[in-house]
Structure formats: C-alpha cells, structure tokens
Amino acid sequence: MRGEPDESTDFRLTVATAALDLFSVKGYESTTVDDIAGAAGISRRTFFRQFRAKEDVVFADHEILLEQAGAFLDSNQGDPWQAVCDAAQQVYERFSDWIEMSRLRYQVVHRNPALRDREIVTVFRYDRLFVEYLQRVRPDHSHLEILQFSASVTATHNYILRRMIRDGLPTSVSDLRSALAQVRAQFLGEIVVASFPRGMSVAKIVDALADHTTD
C-alpha cells in the first residue's frame, strides 16, 4: 500500500474512477470495498475516511461539485439569477472534464435500481442549492417563482448533459450558456423596473434601458 494520500479532490476522483472501472466489469453488487481499495492502492481504512459506503464513491464528483457550486454562489456579488446560471455552467464544464468517469457512472447506475434512486436524490440537491441561495438573496420573489426558475435551470443543464453523456452528441458549454440565457430572459419576462434621476433626458433613459436588457 502507498503512504496515506492527501484528502484532496484528485484523490477522491481517482478512487471513484477505480471503483467505477470495477463496477463496469464485475458489477456493482459483486464488487467489495476491499476490491476498490486494492484497485486504488489504498487501505480499507483510508477508503472509509473518505466515503461512508460503497454507494458514496459512485457519486463522489457530485459531492465535490455541490461544494464548489455553493462556494461560488456564496461569493457572488452580481446578479443572482445569472449566478445560478453560471454555477450550472461550471458544473457542466467539470463533467465535460471528467467525461469518461461520467459515462462510466451512467452505465453503472442504469444497471442498478438502488443507484438510480440515489442519483435522483443527488441531482435534486443542485436544485435545492439554487432555491436556498435565491430565497436568501432575493426574498422579494415568491417561493414559487424561485422554484420555477431553479427547476428550469437544472432541467436545461441536465438535458444538455445527457445528450453528451448518454447519447454521445457533441455539446459544449456555449450550448448550455445560450439555453440558460433563454431561460433567464423568459423568466425575467422582459420587464424592467428602474428608477432614473428627475430631469434625465428620454434619450439617456432609452440608452440605459438598452444597456440593461442586453447585458
């Protein structure tokens, strides 16, 4: 066994990839934690310091991405609706970087009903993250409005991601960016509420509104 590795993102992804490789060959139920530890070159004890159970290793990248998305939203100082779209784009970019792992997981999960249930719960956590963030920073919007926007963002992200992972179609972050821009524009409904200094010329007001709606 190698020395105790750092508890890092790379380490967790390495173990997860080793596990998914085994699951795809031996089957999820037939693969033990000892098998995974041996393939990853770690001890059983190290495995359980990082993952509570065998099931957790399947979704290790989701845990990493949820943490990163939460940190990104917490640090945002700009438009919160755009921040949610940007967070979804960042998640997509990471899945693009880890495409082979994502495809392996898709194959493994869709052979195992218990893992499919866990995947549904995991995907819902992104939606909940977006909802909780928007409720915190935009309390002026109703809970229903926030739910509708967040659900639209996650559904759009998941649709384009599935085209890449499941169908093997060429998609890019620019495809997602364009689709999310439409979601945001439709949600905001082209309604702009603005205030301007008394006496400001009509021409300047028109210019200011144009700048706002084309940002």
Protein Blocks (a to p, Z undefined) as FASTA:
>chain_A
ZZdddddfklmmmmmmmmmmmmmmnopklpcfklmmmmnopafklmmmmpmbfklmmmmm
mmmmmmmmmmmmmmpcbdfklmmmmmmmmmmmmmmmmmmmmmmmmmmmmmpmklmmmmmm
mmmmmmmmmmmmmmmmmmmbcfklmmmmmmmmmmmmmmmmmmmmmnopacdfklmmmmmm
mmmmmmnoopacddddehiafklmmmmmmmmmmZZ
